[in-house]
């Protein structure tokens, strides 16, 4: 393989998802030379973007890799290597961690540890993250939302069936709220899109790439505008970072080694930021960047790199009802009444939010058929889709050092056991009871790839925690600025730094922290 050495940069950012793209976007106006390295290419805009068969059954946009679970079984991780990263297919629900999430919280499964910083330390950057990603919401609607500054855009209005659900829930004393969404949408008074909207409020949202670029993802909001406006920023796609090399003392990253188009390329920079996603960032630091100075892997003197992997206890549930549900854009409502428990529930349960509408091919490809046939033997997939209302449930996943990603004999292993399953079980029961109480009894059916399980191990959404930050180098990988304790010029700005994950979607916190770290770097570049 031929080797090419390139000019020196002030900053190299590895990964173009929310953590890398937001940081680079923030620093682009400084005029410093910035190189953004992305393992994948631009995700193709094509008709298949909106094909449930292509996206969910065939896995058209997922990485073609085989990993091994803790029992030695092979599985294919649902990773997306493309400009914008996993945000190209995320559900764009952009919520702040609750203020209590930053402290120690006792759960059914154990203790969620306190963060070394408080909510107040992130609050200004949460405001800026919501502005950058065009978040539509209504401040004060969610009783647990700690924000004070109004959302930059009005909430996405409910369609009639969801509005009715909201009113019925309020009639039972609950406090449903408009789900804050990152979306490019202008609304008329009737709640629907104007002709100038990029988003058309379609049913292809959660898990789908947006054919119209109407979803506020990292490519649309950060990468493309940055490349248009700042010639000091360079994007290299198809750039797989095979390892990071350091100086003789092991204190500074001196070479970023890239495999691209059949060649090996060497890049140098004063500062290097890793933002490949919590799983891929840990893999880069571990075996691929081990050396005599860092025999356990780069920045891994604590032995914590790759450990404490979290991804939420998650479940997608179809509530199949007698009446048809004609909602097109369904993902506009959330329920946080059980987030920290309730009068008759001493432990936190988590968040309920609407999920994008199910499609027949999607149900056929994902749902456990035996369960469907047992509960609904006479209902074909098309009818199931028309009669379903879809919910995404998530409870907090607790950090556990034995839940980890690592290499063994060149093979990626991901060892995970459930840490807080009782919370998710009780949250499902609450949803079933709530629907019955409001007069909408339903059969709850899991949309899962594996019979008898919730979202399986291959579902790598919400990945976090593999390079936690902290004040003690013996128990953490990063300091409070998200700089590696053991290196002077290496930072990490994806969700690797999370000490705990709360029970809300992590993307807004990733963006806010990336903006915070970018402001720290402004004085150091």
C-alpha positions in Angstrom: 0.0 0.0 0.0 1.5 3.4 -1.0 1.9 6.1 1.6 1.1 9.8 1.2 1.9 12.6 3.7 -0.3 15.6 3.6 0.1 19.2 4.8 -0.2 20.0 8.5 -3.6 21.1 9.9 -4.4 23.1 13.0 -7.3 20.6 13.8 -8.3 17.2 12.7 -11.8 15.9 13.6 -12.4 12.2 13.1 -16.1 11.5 12.5 -18.8 13.8 11.0 -21.7 12.8 13.2 -23.3 15.3 15.7 -20.2 15.4 18.0 -17.6 15.9 15.3 -19.6 18.1 12.9 -20.9 20.4 15.6 -17.4 21.1 17.0 -16.0 21.7 13.5 -18.9 24.0 12.6 -18.3 26.0 15.7 -14.6 26.4 15.0 -14.8 27.0 11.3 -15.1 30.8 11.6 -11.8 31.0 13.4 -10.0 30.6 10.1 -7.9 27.7 11.5 -7.2 24.9 9.0 -9.6 22.0 9.8 -9.7 18.6 8.4 -12.8 16.5 8.8 -12.3 12.8 8.2 -15.3 10.6 7.5 -15.1 6.8 7.1 -18.1 6.7 4.8 -19.5 8.7 1.9 -22.5 10.9 1.5 -25.6 8.8 1.9 -27.3 8.5 -1.5 -30.5 10.4 -1.9 -32.6 7.9 -3.7 -36.1 6.4 -3.8 -35.0 3.6 -1.5 -34.5 6.2 1.3 -38.2 5.8 1.9 -38.5 2.1 1.4 -39.3 0.1 4.6 -38.1 -3.0 2.9 -34.7 -1.5 1.9 -34.1 0.4 5.2 -35.3 -2.1 7.8 -35.4 -5.5 6.2 -32.4 -5.3 3.8 -30.4 -2.9 5.9 -29.4 -1.0 2.8 -27.6 1.8 4.6 -26.0 -0.2 7.5 -22.4 -1.2 7.8 -21.6 -4.6 6.5 -19.7 -5.9 9.5 -19.9 -9.0 11.8 -19.3 -8.6 15.5 -19.5 -11.1 18.3 -21.7 -10.9 21.4 -20.9 -12.1 25.0 -22.2 -15.6 24.2 -20.0 -16.0 21.1 -22.9 -15.4 18.6 -22.2 -13.3 15.5 -24.4 -10.2 14.8 -24.4 -7.3 12.4 -24.3 -3.9 14.2 -26.7 -1.3 13.0 -24.0 1.4 12.4 -24.2 3.9 9.6 -20.9 5.1 8.1 -21.8 8.2 6.2 -21.5 12.0 6.3 -23.6 13.0 9.3 -23.2 9.6 10.9 -26.1 7.9 12.7 -27.9 11.2 12.7 -28.9 10.6 9.1 -31.4 8.0 10.3 -32.1 9.2 13.8 -35.6 10.3 15.0 -34.5 13.9 15.7 -36.0 14.0 19.2 -33.7 16.5 20.8 -34.3 16.6 24.6 -32.1 17.9 27.4 -31.1 15.6 30.2 -33.1 16.4 33.2 -31.4 18.4 36.0 -31.6 15.4 38.4 -29.9 13.2 35.8 -26.7 15.0 36.5 -26.8 13.7 40.1 -26.8 10.3 41.6 -30.1 8.5 41.0 -31.2 5.2 42.6 -32.9 2.8 40.1 -34.5 -0.7 40.2 -31.2 -2.1 38.9 -28.8 0.0 41.0 -27.2 3.4 41.1 -26.7 5.8 38.3 -23.6 7.8 39.2 -23.4 11.6 39.4 -21.7 13.6 36.7 -18.6 15.6 37.6 -20.4 18.7 36.1 -23.9 19.9 36.8 -26.7 20.8 34.4 -25.8 24.5 34.9 -22.4 23.8 33.3 -24.1 22.7 30.1 -27.1 25.0 30.0 -25.7 27.8 27.8 -24.6 25.2 25.2 -28.0 23.5 25.3 -29.5 26.8 24.2 -27.0 27.0 21.3 -27.5 23.4 20.4 -31.3 23.9 20.0 -30.7 26.9 17.8 -28.1 25.2 15.6 -30.4 22.1 15.0 -33.6 24.1 14.6 -35.4 22.5 17.5 -39.2 22.9 17.5 -40.7 22.8 20.9 -42.7 24.5 23.6 -40.8 25.5 26.7 -42.7 24.6 29.9 -44.8 22.0 28.2 -42.6 19.1 29.5 -42.7 19.4 33.3 -39.2 17.9 33.6 -37.4 20.0 30.9 -34.9 22.2 32.8 -34.6 24.8 30.0 -35.6 28.4 30.4 -34.8 30.0 27.1 -37.7 29.7 24.6 -37.2 27.1 21.8 -36.1 28.7 18.6 -39.1 27.3 16.7 -42.8 26.6 17.6 -43.6 23.0 18.3 -44.6 20.6 15.5 -48.4 20.5 15.8 -50.2 17.3 16.6 -52.4 15.6 13.9 -56.0 15.0 15.0 -55.5 11.5 16.5 -52.4 12.6 18.5 -54.2 15.7 19.7 -57.0 13.5 20.9 -54.6 11.3 22.7 -53.0 14.3 24.3 -56.4 15.6 25.6 -57.4 12.2 26.9 -54.1 11.9 28.8 -54.6 15.3 30.3 -58.1 14.2 31.3 -56.5 11.4 33.4 -54.1 13.9 35.1 -51.0 13.3 33.0 -48.9 15.9 31.4 -48.1 15.0 27.8 -45.9 17.4 25.9 -44.9 18.3 22.4 -41.8 16.3 21.6 -38.9 18.7 20.8 -37.8 17.9 17.2 -34.9 19.0 15.1 -36.6 19.5 11.8 -36.6 22.0 8.9 -40.3 22.9 8.9 -42.4 26.1 8.4 -46.0 25.7 9.6 -49.2 27.3 8.6 -51.9 28.0 11.2 -53.5 24.6 10.5 -50.3 23.0 11.5 -49.2 21.7 8.2 -46.1 22.6 6.1 -45.9 25.7 3.9 -44.6 25.4 0.3 -41.2 26.6 1.5 -40.7 23.8 4.1 -38.0 21.2 3.4 -39.9 18.7 5.6 -43.3 17.5 4.2 -44.4 15.7 7.5 -44.3 12.2 5.9 -44.5 8.9 7.6 -40.9 8.0 6.8 -39.1 9.5 9.8 -37.6 7.3 12.6 -34.9 5.2 11.1 -35.2 6.5 7.6 -32.8 8.8 5.8 -34.7 12.0 4.7 -34.9 12.1 0.9 -35.7 15.9 1.1 -32.9 16.7 3.7 -35.7 18.0 5.9 -34.4 16.3 9.1 -31.9 18.4 11.1 -29.0 16.0 11.0 -25.3 16.7 11.3 -24.7 16.8 7.5 -27.6 19.2 6.8 -27.1 21.6 9.7 -23.3 21.5 10.1 -21.2 19.9 7.4 -22.7 21.3 4.2 -23.1 24.9 5.5 -19.5 24.8 6.9 -18.0 23.6 3.6 -20.0 26.2 1.6 -18.9 29.1 3.8 -15.4 28.3 5.1 -12.7 27.3 2.6 -10.4 26.6 5.6 -12.4 23.4 6.2 -11.6 20.2 4.2 -13.7 17.1 4.2 -12.2 13.7 3.3 -14.7 10.9 2.7 -14.0 7.2 2.5 -11.2 7.9 5.1 -10.9 5.0 7.5 -8.6 6.0 10.4 -6.7 2.9 11.1 -4.6 4.2 14.0 -3.3 7.2 15.9 0.5 7.5 16.5 2.2 9.5 19.3 5.6 11.1 19.9 8.3 9.1 21.7 7.0 10.3 25.1 3.5 9.1 24.3 2.1 12.5 25.3 0.9 13.9 21.9 -0.8 12.5 18.9 1.6 13.1 16.0 0.1 11.1 13.1 -3.4 10.2 12.1 -3.0 7.2 9.8 -5.8 6.8 7.2 -6.7 4.1 4.7 -8.3 5.7 1.7 -8.9 4.6 -1.9 -6.3 1.8 -1.5 -3.6 4.1 -0.2 -2.3 4.9 3.3 -2.3 8.6 4.1 -0.6 10.3 7.0 -2.1 13.5 8.5 -0.7 15.7 11.3 -2.4 18.4 13.4 -1.8 20.4 16.5 -5.1 19.1 18.0 -7.0 15.9 17.3 -10.7 15.3 18.1 -12.2 11.8 18.0 -15.9 11.7 17.4 -16.6 8.3 15.7 -19.4 7.3 18.0 -18.9 5.6 21.4 -18.3 2.2 20.0 -16.0 3.1 17.1 -14.0 5.7 19.1 -13.2 3.1 21.7 -12.1 0.6 19.1 -9.8 3.2 17.5 -8.1 3.9 20.8 -7.8 0.3 21.9 -5.9 -2.3 19.8 -5.6 -0.1 16.6 -3.6 2.6 18.5 -1.8 0.5 21.1 2.0 1.1 21.3 4.9 0.6 23.6 4.0 3.8 25.5 0.3 2.8 25.6 0.3 -1.0 25.6 -3.4 -1.3 26.7 -4.5 1.1 24.0 -4.2 4.9 23.6 -5.4 6.9 26.6 -6.2 3.6 28.4 -4.0 3.7 31.5 -7.1 3.5 33.6 -8.3 0.4 31.7 -11.7 2.1 31.2 -11.6 2.6 27.4 -14.4 0.5 25.9 -16.0 -0.2 29.3 -19.3 1.1 30.8 -21.1 0.9 27.4 -24.7 2.1 27.7 -27.5 2.4 25.1 -30.7 2.6 27.1 -33.2 -0.2 27.9 -35.3 0.4 24.8 -38.4 -1.0 23.2 -40.6 -0.1 20.2 -44.2 -1.0 20.9 -47.1 -1.1 18.5 -50.4 -0.5 20.3 -52.8 -2.3 17.9 -56.3 -0.9 18.4 -59.8 -1.5 17.1 -60.1 1.8 15.4 -57.8 2.7 12.4 -55.1 5.4 13.0 -54.9 7.7 10.0 -52.0 9.8 11.4 -49.2 10.4 8.9 -46.6 12.3 11.0 -47.0 10.6 14.4 -43.8 11.6 16.3 -45.0 14.7 18.1 -45.8 13.7 21.7 -43.9 12.6 24.8 -44.9 11.5 28.3 -42.4 12.0 31.2 -44.8 11.5 34.1 -43.1 8.2 35.1 -39.6 9.4 34.3 -38.5 9.6 38.0 -41.3 7.3 39.3 -44.6 8.3 40.7 -46.6 8.2 44.0 -46.9 4.4 43.8 -43.6 3.8 42.1 -40.4 4.7 44.1 -37.9 4.2 41.3 -37.5 5.9 37.9 -39.1 4.2 34.9 -38.2 6.4 31.9 -39.6 8.2 28.9 -42.5 7.4 26.6 -42.5 9.1 23.2 -44.4 8.6 20.0 -42.5 6.7 17.2 -42.9 7.1 13.5 -45.8 5.3 11.8 -45.3 1.5 11.2 -45.4 0.3 7.6 -46.4 -3.2 6.6 -43.0 -4.3 5.3 -41.4 -2.9 8.4 -43.6 -4.9 10.7 -43.1 -8.0 8.6 -39.3 -7.6 8.8 -39.0 -6.6 12.4 -41.8 -8.0 14.5 -41.7 -11.5 16.2 -44.1 -13.4 14.0 -45.0 -16.0 16.6 -46.1 -13.2 19.0 -48.2 -11.5 16.3 -49.9 -14.7 15.3 -50.7 -15.6 18.9 -52.3 -12.3 19.7 -53.6 -11.2 16.3 -54.0 -14.3 14.1 -56.5 -12.8 11.6 -54.9 -9.5 11.0 -52.6 -9.1 8.0 -49.6 -6.8 8.1 -51.3 -4.0 6.1 -54.2 -4.0 8.5 -51.8 -4.1 11.5 -50.1 -0.9 10.2 -53.4 0.9 9.7 -54.6 0.1 13.3 -51.3 0.7 15.1 -50.2 3.6 17.2 -46.5 3.4 17.8 -44.4 4.2 20.9 -40.7 4.3 21.7 -40.0 3.4 25.4 -36.7 3.9 27.0 -35.4 3.4 30.6 -32.0 4.3 31.9 -29.2 1.8 31.2 -26.7 1.7 34.1 -23.0 1.8 33.6 -21.2 -1.5 34.2 -17.5 -2.1 33.5 -18.3 -5.6 32.2 -20.5 -4.1 29.4 -17.7 -3.3 27.0 -16.5 -3.3 23.4 -13.0 -4.7 22.6 -10.9 -6.5 20.0 -9.9 -10.2 20.3 -7.9 -11.8 17.6 -8.9 -9.0 15.2 -12.6 -9.6 15.9 -14.8 -6.9 17.5 -16.6 -8.2 20.6 -19.5 -6.4 22.4 -20.3 -7.9 25.8 -23.6 -6.5 27.2 -26.0 -7.6 29.8 -29.2 -5.8 30.8 -28.7 -3.6 33.9 -32.1 -2.2 34.5 -34.8 -4.3 32.7 -37.4 -4.1 35.5 -37.8 -0.3 34.8 -38.6 -1.0 31.1 -41.0 -3.8 32.0 -42.9 -1.5 34.4 -42.9 1.3 31.9 -44.6 -1.0 29.3 -47.2 -1.9 31.9 -47.8 1.8 32.6 -48.4 2.5 28.9 -50.8 -0.4 28.6 -52.7 0.7 31.7 -52.8 4.3 30.5 -54.3 3.4 27.1 -56.9 1.3 28.9 -57.7 4.1 31.3 -58.4 6.6 28.4 -60.7 4.2 26.6 -58.2 3.1 24.0 -57.5 -0.6 25.0 -54.8 -2.1 22.7 -52.8 -5.2 22.2 -49.1 -4.2 22.7 -46.8 -5.9 20.3 -43.0 -5.5 20.3 -41.4 -4.5 17.0 -38.2 -6.4 17.5 -35.7 -8.2 15.3 -35.4 -11.2 17.6 -38.2 -13.1 19.1 -38.8 -12.5 22.7 -36.4 -9.5 23.1 -36.7 -5.8 23.0 -34.4 -3.8 20.7 -31.5 -6.3 20.3 -27.8 -5.9 20.8 -27.4 -5.0 17.1 -29.4 -1.9 17.7 -26.6 0.6 18.5 -28.7 3.7 18.7 -28.0 5.9 21.8 -24.5 4.4 22.3 -22.6 6.1 25.1 -20.2 5.8 28.0 -17.0 4.0 26.6 -14.6 6.8 27.5 -16.2 8.5 30.5 -15.0 11.9 31.7 -14.0 12.6 35.3 -11.4 14.2 37.6 -9.6 11.0 38.6 -7.3 9.5 35.9 -7.5 6.1 37.6 -11.2 5.8 37.0 -11.9 7.9 33.9 -10.4 8.4 30.4 -11.1 12.1 29.9 -10.8 15.2 32.0 -13.6 17.7 32.4 -12.7 19.4 29.1 -13.0 16.0 27.4 -9.3 15.8 26.8 -7.6 12.5 27.4 -5.9 12.5 30.8 -2.7 10.9 29.2 -2.4 13.0 26.1 -2.0 16.8 25.6 -3.8 17.2 22.3 -6.5 14.4 22.1 -10.1 15.1 22.7 -13.3 13.1 22.4 -16.7 14.7 21.7 -19.2 12.0 21.0 -21.3 10.3 23.7 -18.2 8.3 24.9 -17.8 10.9 27.7 -21.1 10.2 29.4 -20.8 8.8 33.0 -24.5 7.9 32.9 -27.1 8.2 30.2 -30.4 9.3 31.8 -33.6 8.2 29.9 -33.8 10.8 27.2 -32.3 10.7 23.7 -28.6 11.6 24.0 -28.0 13.6 20.8 -28.7 17.1 22.1 -26.3 16.6 25.0 -23.7 15.4 22.5 -24.1 18.6 20.5 -24.1 20.8 23.5 -21.0 19.3 24.8 -19.3 19.5 21.4 -20.0 23.2 21.4 -18.7 23.5 24.9 -15.4 21.8 24.0 -15.1 23.9 20.9 -15.2 27.0 22.9 -12.5 25.6 25.2 -10.4 24.8 22.1 -10.7 28.3 20.7 -8.2 29.5 23.2 -5.8 26.5 22.6 -5.6 26.1 18.8 
